[in-house]
Amino acid sequence: MKILLSIKPEFSNKIFDGDKLFEFRKQVPKKRFDKVLVYESSPTQHIVGWFRVGRIIKGHPDDVWQTCKQDGGIDKNRYYQYCKGNQQIYAFEIMETHRFASPINPFKLVDNFTPPQNFAYLETSSCLLNNVR
Protein backbone atom coordinates (compact mmCIF):
# COMPACT_ATOMS: atom_id res chain seq x y z
CA MET A 1 0.00 0.00 0.00
CA LYS A 2 1.13 3.50 -0.80
CA ILE A 3 -0.11 6.82 0.50
CA LEU A 4 -0.17 10.31 -0.94
CA LEU A 5 0.80 13.27 1.24
CA SER A 6 0.45 16.97 0.48
CA ILE A 7 3.70 18.73 1.34
CA LYS A 8 4.60 22.38 0.87
CA PRO A 9 7.32 22.95 -1.75
CA GLU A 10 9.80 24.30 0.79
CA PHE A 11 9.61 21.05 2.78
CA SER A 12 9.45 18.82 -0.28
CA ASN A 13 12.69 20.34 -1.51
CA LYS A 14 14.32 19.73 1.87
CA ILE A 15 13.21 16.09 1.75
CA PHE A 16 14.69 15.48 -1.69
CA ASP A 17 17.85 17.48 -0.89
CA GLY A 18 18.41 15.29 2.20
CA ASP A 19 17.99 18.19 4.65
CA LYS A 20 14.74 16.88 6.16
CA LEU A 21 14.80 13.37 7.59
CA PHE A 22 11.48 13.47 9.46
CA GLU A 23 8.04 14.43 8.17
CA PHE A 24 5.70 15.52 10.95
CA ARG A 25 2.03 14.57 10.87
CA LYS A 26 -1.00 14.94 13.12
CA GLN A 27 -2.45 11.62 11.96
CA VAL A 28 -1.00 8.34 10.83
CA PRO A 29 -2.60 5.87 8.42
CA LYS A 30 -4.23 2.87 10.06
CA LYS A 31 -3.27 0.58 7.18
CA ARG A 32 0.34 -0.47 6.60
CA PHE A 33 2.11 1.35 3.79
CA ASP A 34 5.52 1.06 2.19
CA LYS A 35 5.95 4.30 0.25
CA VAL A 36 4.79 7.88 0.42
CA LEU A 37 4.12 9.75 -2.80
CA VAL A 38 4.76 13.47 -2.41
CA TYR A 39 2.14 15.82 -3.80
CA GLU A 40 3.81 19.21 -3.76
CA SER A 41 1.14 21.76 -2.92
CA SER A 42 0.59 25.16 -4.51
CA PRO A 43 2.06 26.61 -6.60
CA THR A 44 3.54 23.35 -7.98
CA GLN A 45 0.49 21.06 -7.64
CA HIS A 46 2.30 17.98 -8.97
CA ILE A 47 3.47 14.66 -7.58
CA VAL A 48 7.22 15.15 -7.52
CA GLY A 49 8.57 11.90 -6.10
CA TRP A 50 8.35 9.38 -3.29
CA PHE A 51 10.07 8.28 -0.12
CA ARG A 52 10.18 5.19 2.07
CA VAL A 53 9.38 5.42 5.73
CA GLY A 54 11.53 3.79 8.40
CA ARG A 55 10.17 4.09 11.88
CA ILE A 56 7.22 6.19 12.90
CA ILE A 57 7.88 8.07 16.11
CA LYS A 58 4.80 9.07 18.07
CA GLY A 59 4.38 11.04 21.22
CA HIS A 60 3.69 14.35 22.82
CA PRO A 61 4.92 17.25 20.64
CA ASP A 62 7.66 18.09 23.18
CA ASP A 63 9.03 14.54 23.12
CA VAL A 64 8.90 14.22 19.34
CA TRP A 65 10.62 17.60 18.99
CA GLN A 66 13.45 16.53 21.31
CA THR A 67 13.97 13.36 19.28
CA CYS A 68 13.68 14.84 15.78
CA LYS A 69 14.52 18.56 15.96
CA GLN A 70 18.00 18.25 14.40
CA ASP A 71 16.65 16.56 11.26
CA GLY A 72 13.08 17.86 11.09
CA GLY A 73 13.75 20.57 8.51
CA ILE A 74 11.58 23.04 10.41
CA ASP A 75 12.25 25.63 13.10
CA LYS A 76 10.85 25.27 16.61
CA ASN A 77 8.23 28.04 16.29
CA ARG A 78 6.74 26.64 13.08
CA TYR A 79 6.79 23.11 14.52
CA TYR A 80 4.84 24.15 17.60
CA GLN A 81 2.46 26.23 15.51
CA TYR A 82 1.76 23.09 13.44
CA CYS A 83 1.29 20.96 16.59
CA LYS A 84 -0.98 23.44 18.38
CA GLY A 85 -3.86 21.71 20.12
CA ASN A 86 -2.53 18.18 19.57
CA GLN A 87 -1.39 15.95 22.39
CA GLN A 88 0.19 13.46 20.00
CA ILE A 89 2.33 13.99 16.91
CA TYR A 90 3.91 11.51 14.51
CA ALA A 91 7.27 11.78 12.79
CA PHE A 92 7.83 9.62 9.70
CA GLU A 93 11.50 8.79 9.35
CA ILE A 94 12.52 9.35 5.72
CA MET A 95 14.80 6.53 4.61
CA GLU A 96 15.04 6.55 0.84
CA THR A 97 13.92 9.23 -1.60
CA HIS A 98 13.37 9.44 -5.32
CA ARG A 99 12.53 12.68 -7.12
CA PHE A 100 10.85 12.17 -10.49
CA ALA A 101 12.65 13.57 -13.53
CA SER A 102 9.25 14.74 -14.77
CA PRO A 103 6.67 15.62 -12.10
CA ILE A 104 3.23 14.04 -12.50
CA ASN A 105 0.22 16.29 -12.95
CA PRO A 106 -2.52 14.36 -11.11
CA PHE A 107 -5.25 16.67 -12.41
CA LYS A 108 -4.62 15.30 -15.92
CA LEU A 109 -4.62 11.66 -14.80
CA VAL A 110 -7.49 11.43 -12.36
CA ASP A 111 -10.97 12.84 -12.85
CA ASN A 112 -11.89 15.16 -9.99
CA PHE A 113 -8.49 14.83 -8.30
CA THR A 114 -8.48 16.44 -4.87
CA PRO A 115 -5.22 16.87 -2.95
CA PRO A 116 -5.38 15.06 0.39
CA GLN A 117 -5.88 17.10 3.56
CA ASN A 118 -3.95 14.56 5.63
CA PHE A 119 -3.19 11.57 3.42
CA ALA A 120 -4.86 9.36 0.84
CA TYR A 121 -4.42 5.65 0.28
CA LEU A 122 -3.47 4.69 -3.26
CA GLU A 123 -4.66 1.38 -4.59
CA THR A 124 -2.25 -0.73 -6.62
CA SER A 125 -4.30 -0.08 -9.76
CA SER A 126 -4.06 3.72 -9.46
CA CYS A 127 -2.64 5.38 -12.58
CA LEU A 128 -0.70 7.66 -10.23
CA LEU A 129 1.54 4.69 -9.43
CA ASN A 130 2.82 4.04 -12.96
CA ASN A 131 6.23 5.58 -12.17
CA VAL A 132 6.59 4.05 -8.72
CA ARG A 133 8.20 0.69 -8.12
C-alpha positions in Angstrom: 0.0 0.0 0.0 1.1 3.5 -0.8 -0.1 6.8 0.5 -0.2 10.3 -0.9 0.8 13.3 1.2 0.5 17.0 0.5 3.7 18.7 1.3 4.6 22.4 0.9 7.3 23.0 -1.8 9.8 24.3 0.8 9.6 21.1 2.8 9.5 18.8 -0.3 12.7 20.3 -1.5 14.3 19.7 1.9 13.2 16.1 1.7 14.7 15.5 -1.7 17.9 17.5 -0.9 18.4 15.3 2.2 18.0 18.2 4.7 14.7 16.9 6.2 14.8 13.4 7.6 11.5 13.5 9.5 8.0 14.4 8.2 5.7 15.5 11.0 2.0 14.6 10.9 -1.0 14.9 13.1 -2.4 11.6 12.0 -1.0 8.3 10.8 -2.6 5.9 8.4 -4.2 2.9 10.1 -3.3 0.6 7.2 0.3 -0.5 6.6 2.1 1.4 3.8 5.5 1.1 2.2 6.0 4.3 0.3 4.8 7.9 0.4 4.1 9.8 -2.8 4.8 13.5 -2.4 2.1 15.8 -3.8 3.8 19.2 -3.8 1.1 21.8 -2.9 0.6 25.2 -4.5 2.1 26.6 -6.6 3.5 23.3 -8.0 0.5 21.1 -7.6 2.3 18.0 -9.0 3.5 14.7 -7.6 7.2 15.2 -7.5 8.6 11.9 -6.1 8.4 9.4 -3.3 10.1 8.3 -0.1 10.2 5.2 2.1 9.4 5.4 5.7 11.5 3.8 8.4 10.2 4.1 11.9 7.2 6.2 12.9 7.9 8.1 16.1 4.8 9.1 18.1 4.4 11.0 21.2 3.7 14.4 22.8 4.9 17.2 20.6 7.7 18.1 23.2 9.0 14.5 23.1 8.9 14.2 19.3 10.6 17.6 19.0 13.4 16.5 21.3 14.0 13.4 19.3 13.7 14.8 15.8 14.5 18.6 16.0 18.0 18.2 14.4 16.6 16.6 11.3 13.1 17.9 11.1 13.7 20.6 8.5 11.6 23.0 10.4 12.3 25.6 13.1 10.9 25.3 16.6 8.2 28.0 16.3 6.7 26.6 13.1 6.8 23.1 14.5 4.8 24.2 17.6 2.5 26.2 15.5 1.8 23.1 13.4 1.3 21.0 16.6 -1.0 23.4 18.4 -3.9 21.7 20.1 -2.5 18.2 19.6 -1.4 15.9 22.4 0.2 13.5 20.0 2.3 14.0 16.9 3.9 11.5 14.5 7.3 11.8 12.8 7.8 9.6 9.7 11.5 8.8 9.4 12.5 9.4 5.7 14.8 6.5 4.6 15.0 6.5 0.8 13.9 9.2 -1.6 13.4 9.4 -5.3 12.5 12.7 -7.1 10.8 12.2 -10.5 12.6 13.6 -13.5 9.2 14.7 -14.8 6.7 15.6 -12.1 3.2 14.0 -12.5 0.2 16.3 -12.9 -2.5 14.4 -11.1 -5.2 16.7 -12.4 -4.6 15.3 -15.9 -4.6 11.7 -14.8 -7.5 11.4 -12.4 -11.0 12.8 -12.9 -11.9 15.2 -10.0 -8.5 14.8 -8.3 -8.5 16.4 -4.9 -5.2 16.9 -3.0 -5.4 15.1 0.4 -5.9 17.1 3.6 -3.9 14.6 5.6 -3.2 11.6 3.4 -4.9 9.4 0.8 -4.4 5.7 0.3 -3.5 4.7 -3.3 -4.7 1.4 -4.6 -2.3 -0.7 -6.6 -4.3 -0.1 -9.8 -4.1 3.7 -9.5 -2.6 5.4 -12.6 -0.7 7.7 -10.2 1.5 4.7 -9.4 2.8 4.0 -13.0 6.2 5.6 -12.2 6.6 4.1 -8.7 8.2 0.7 -8.1 
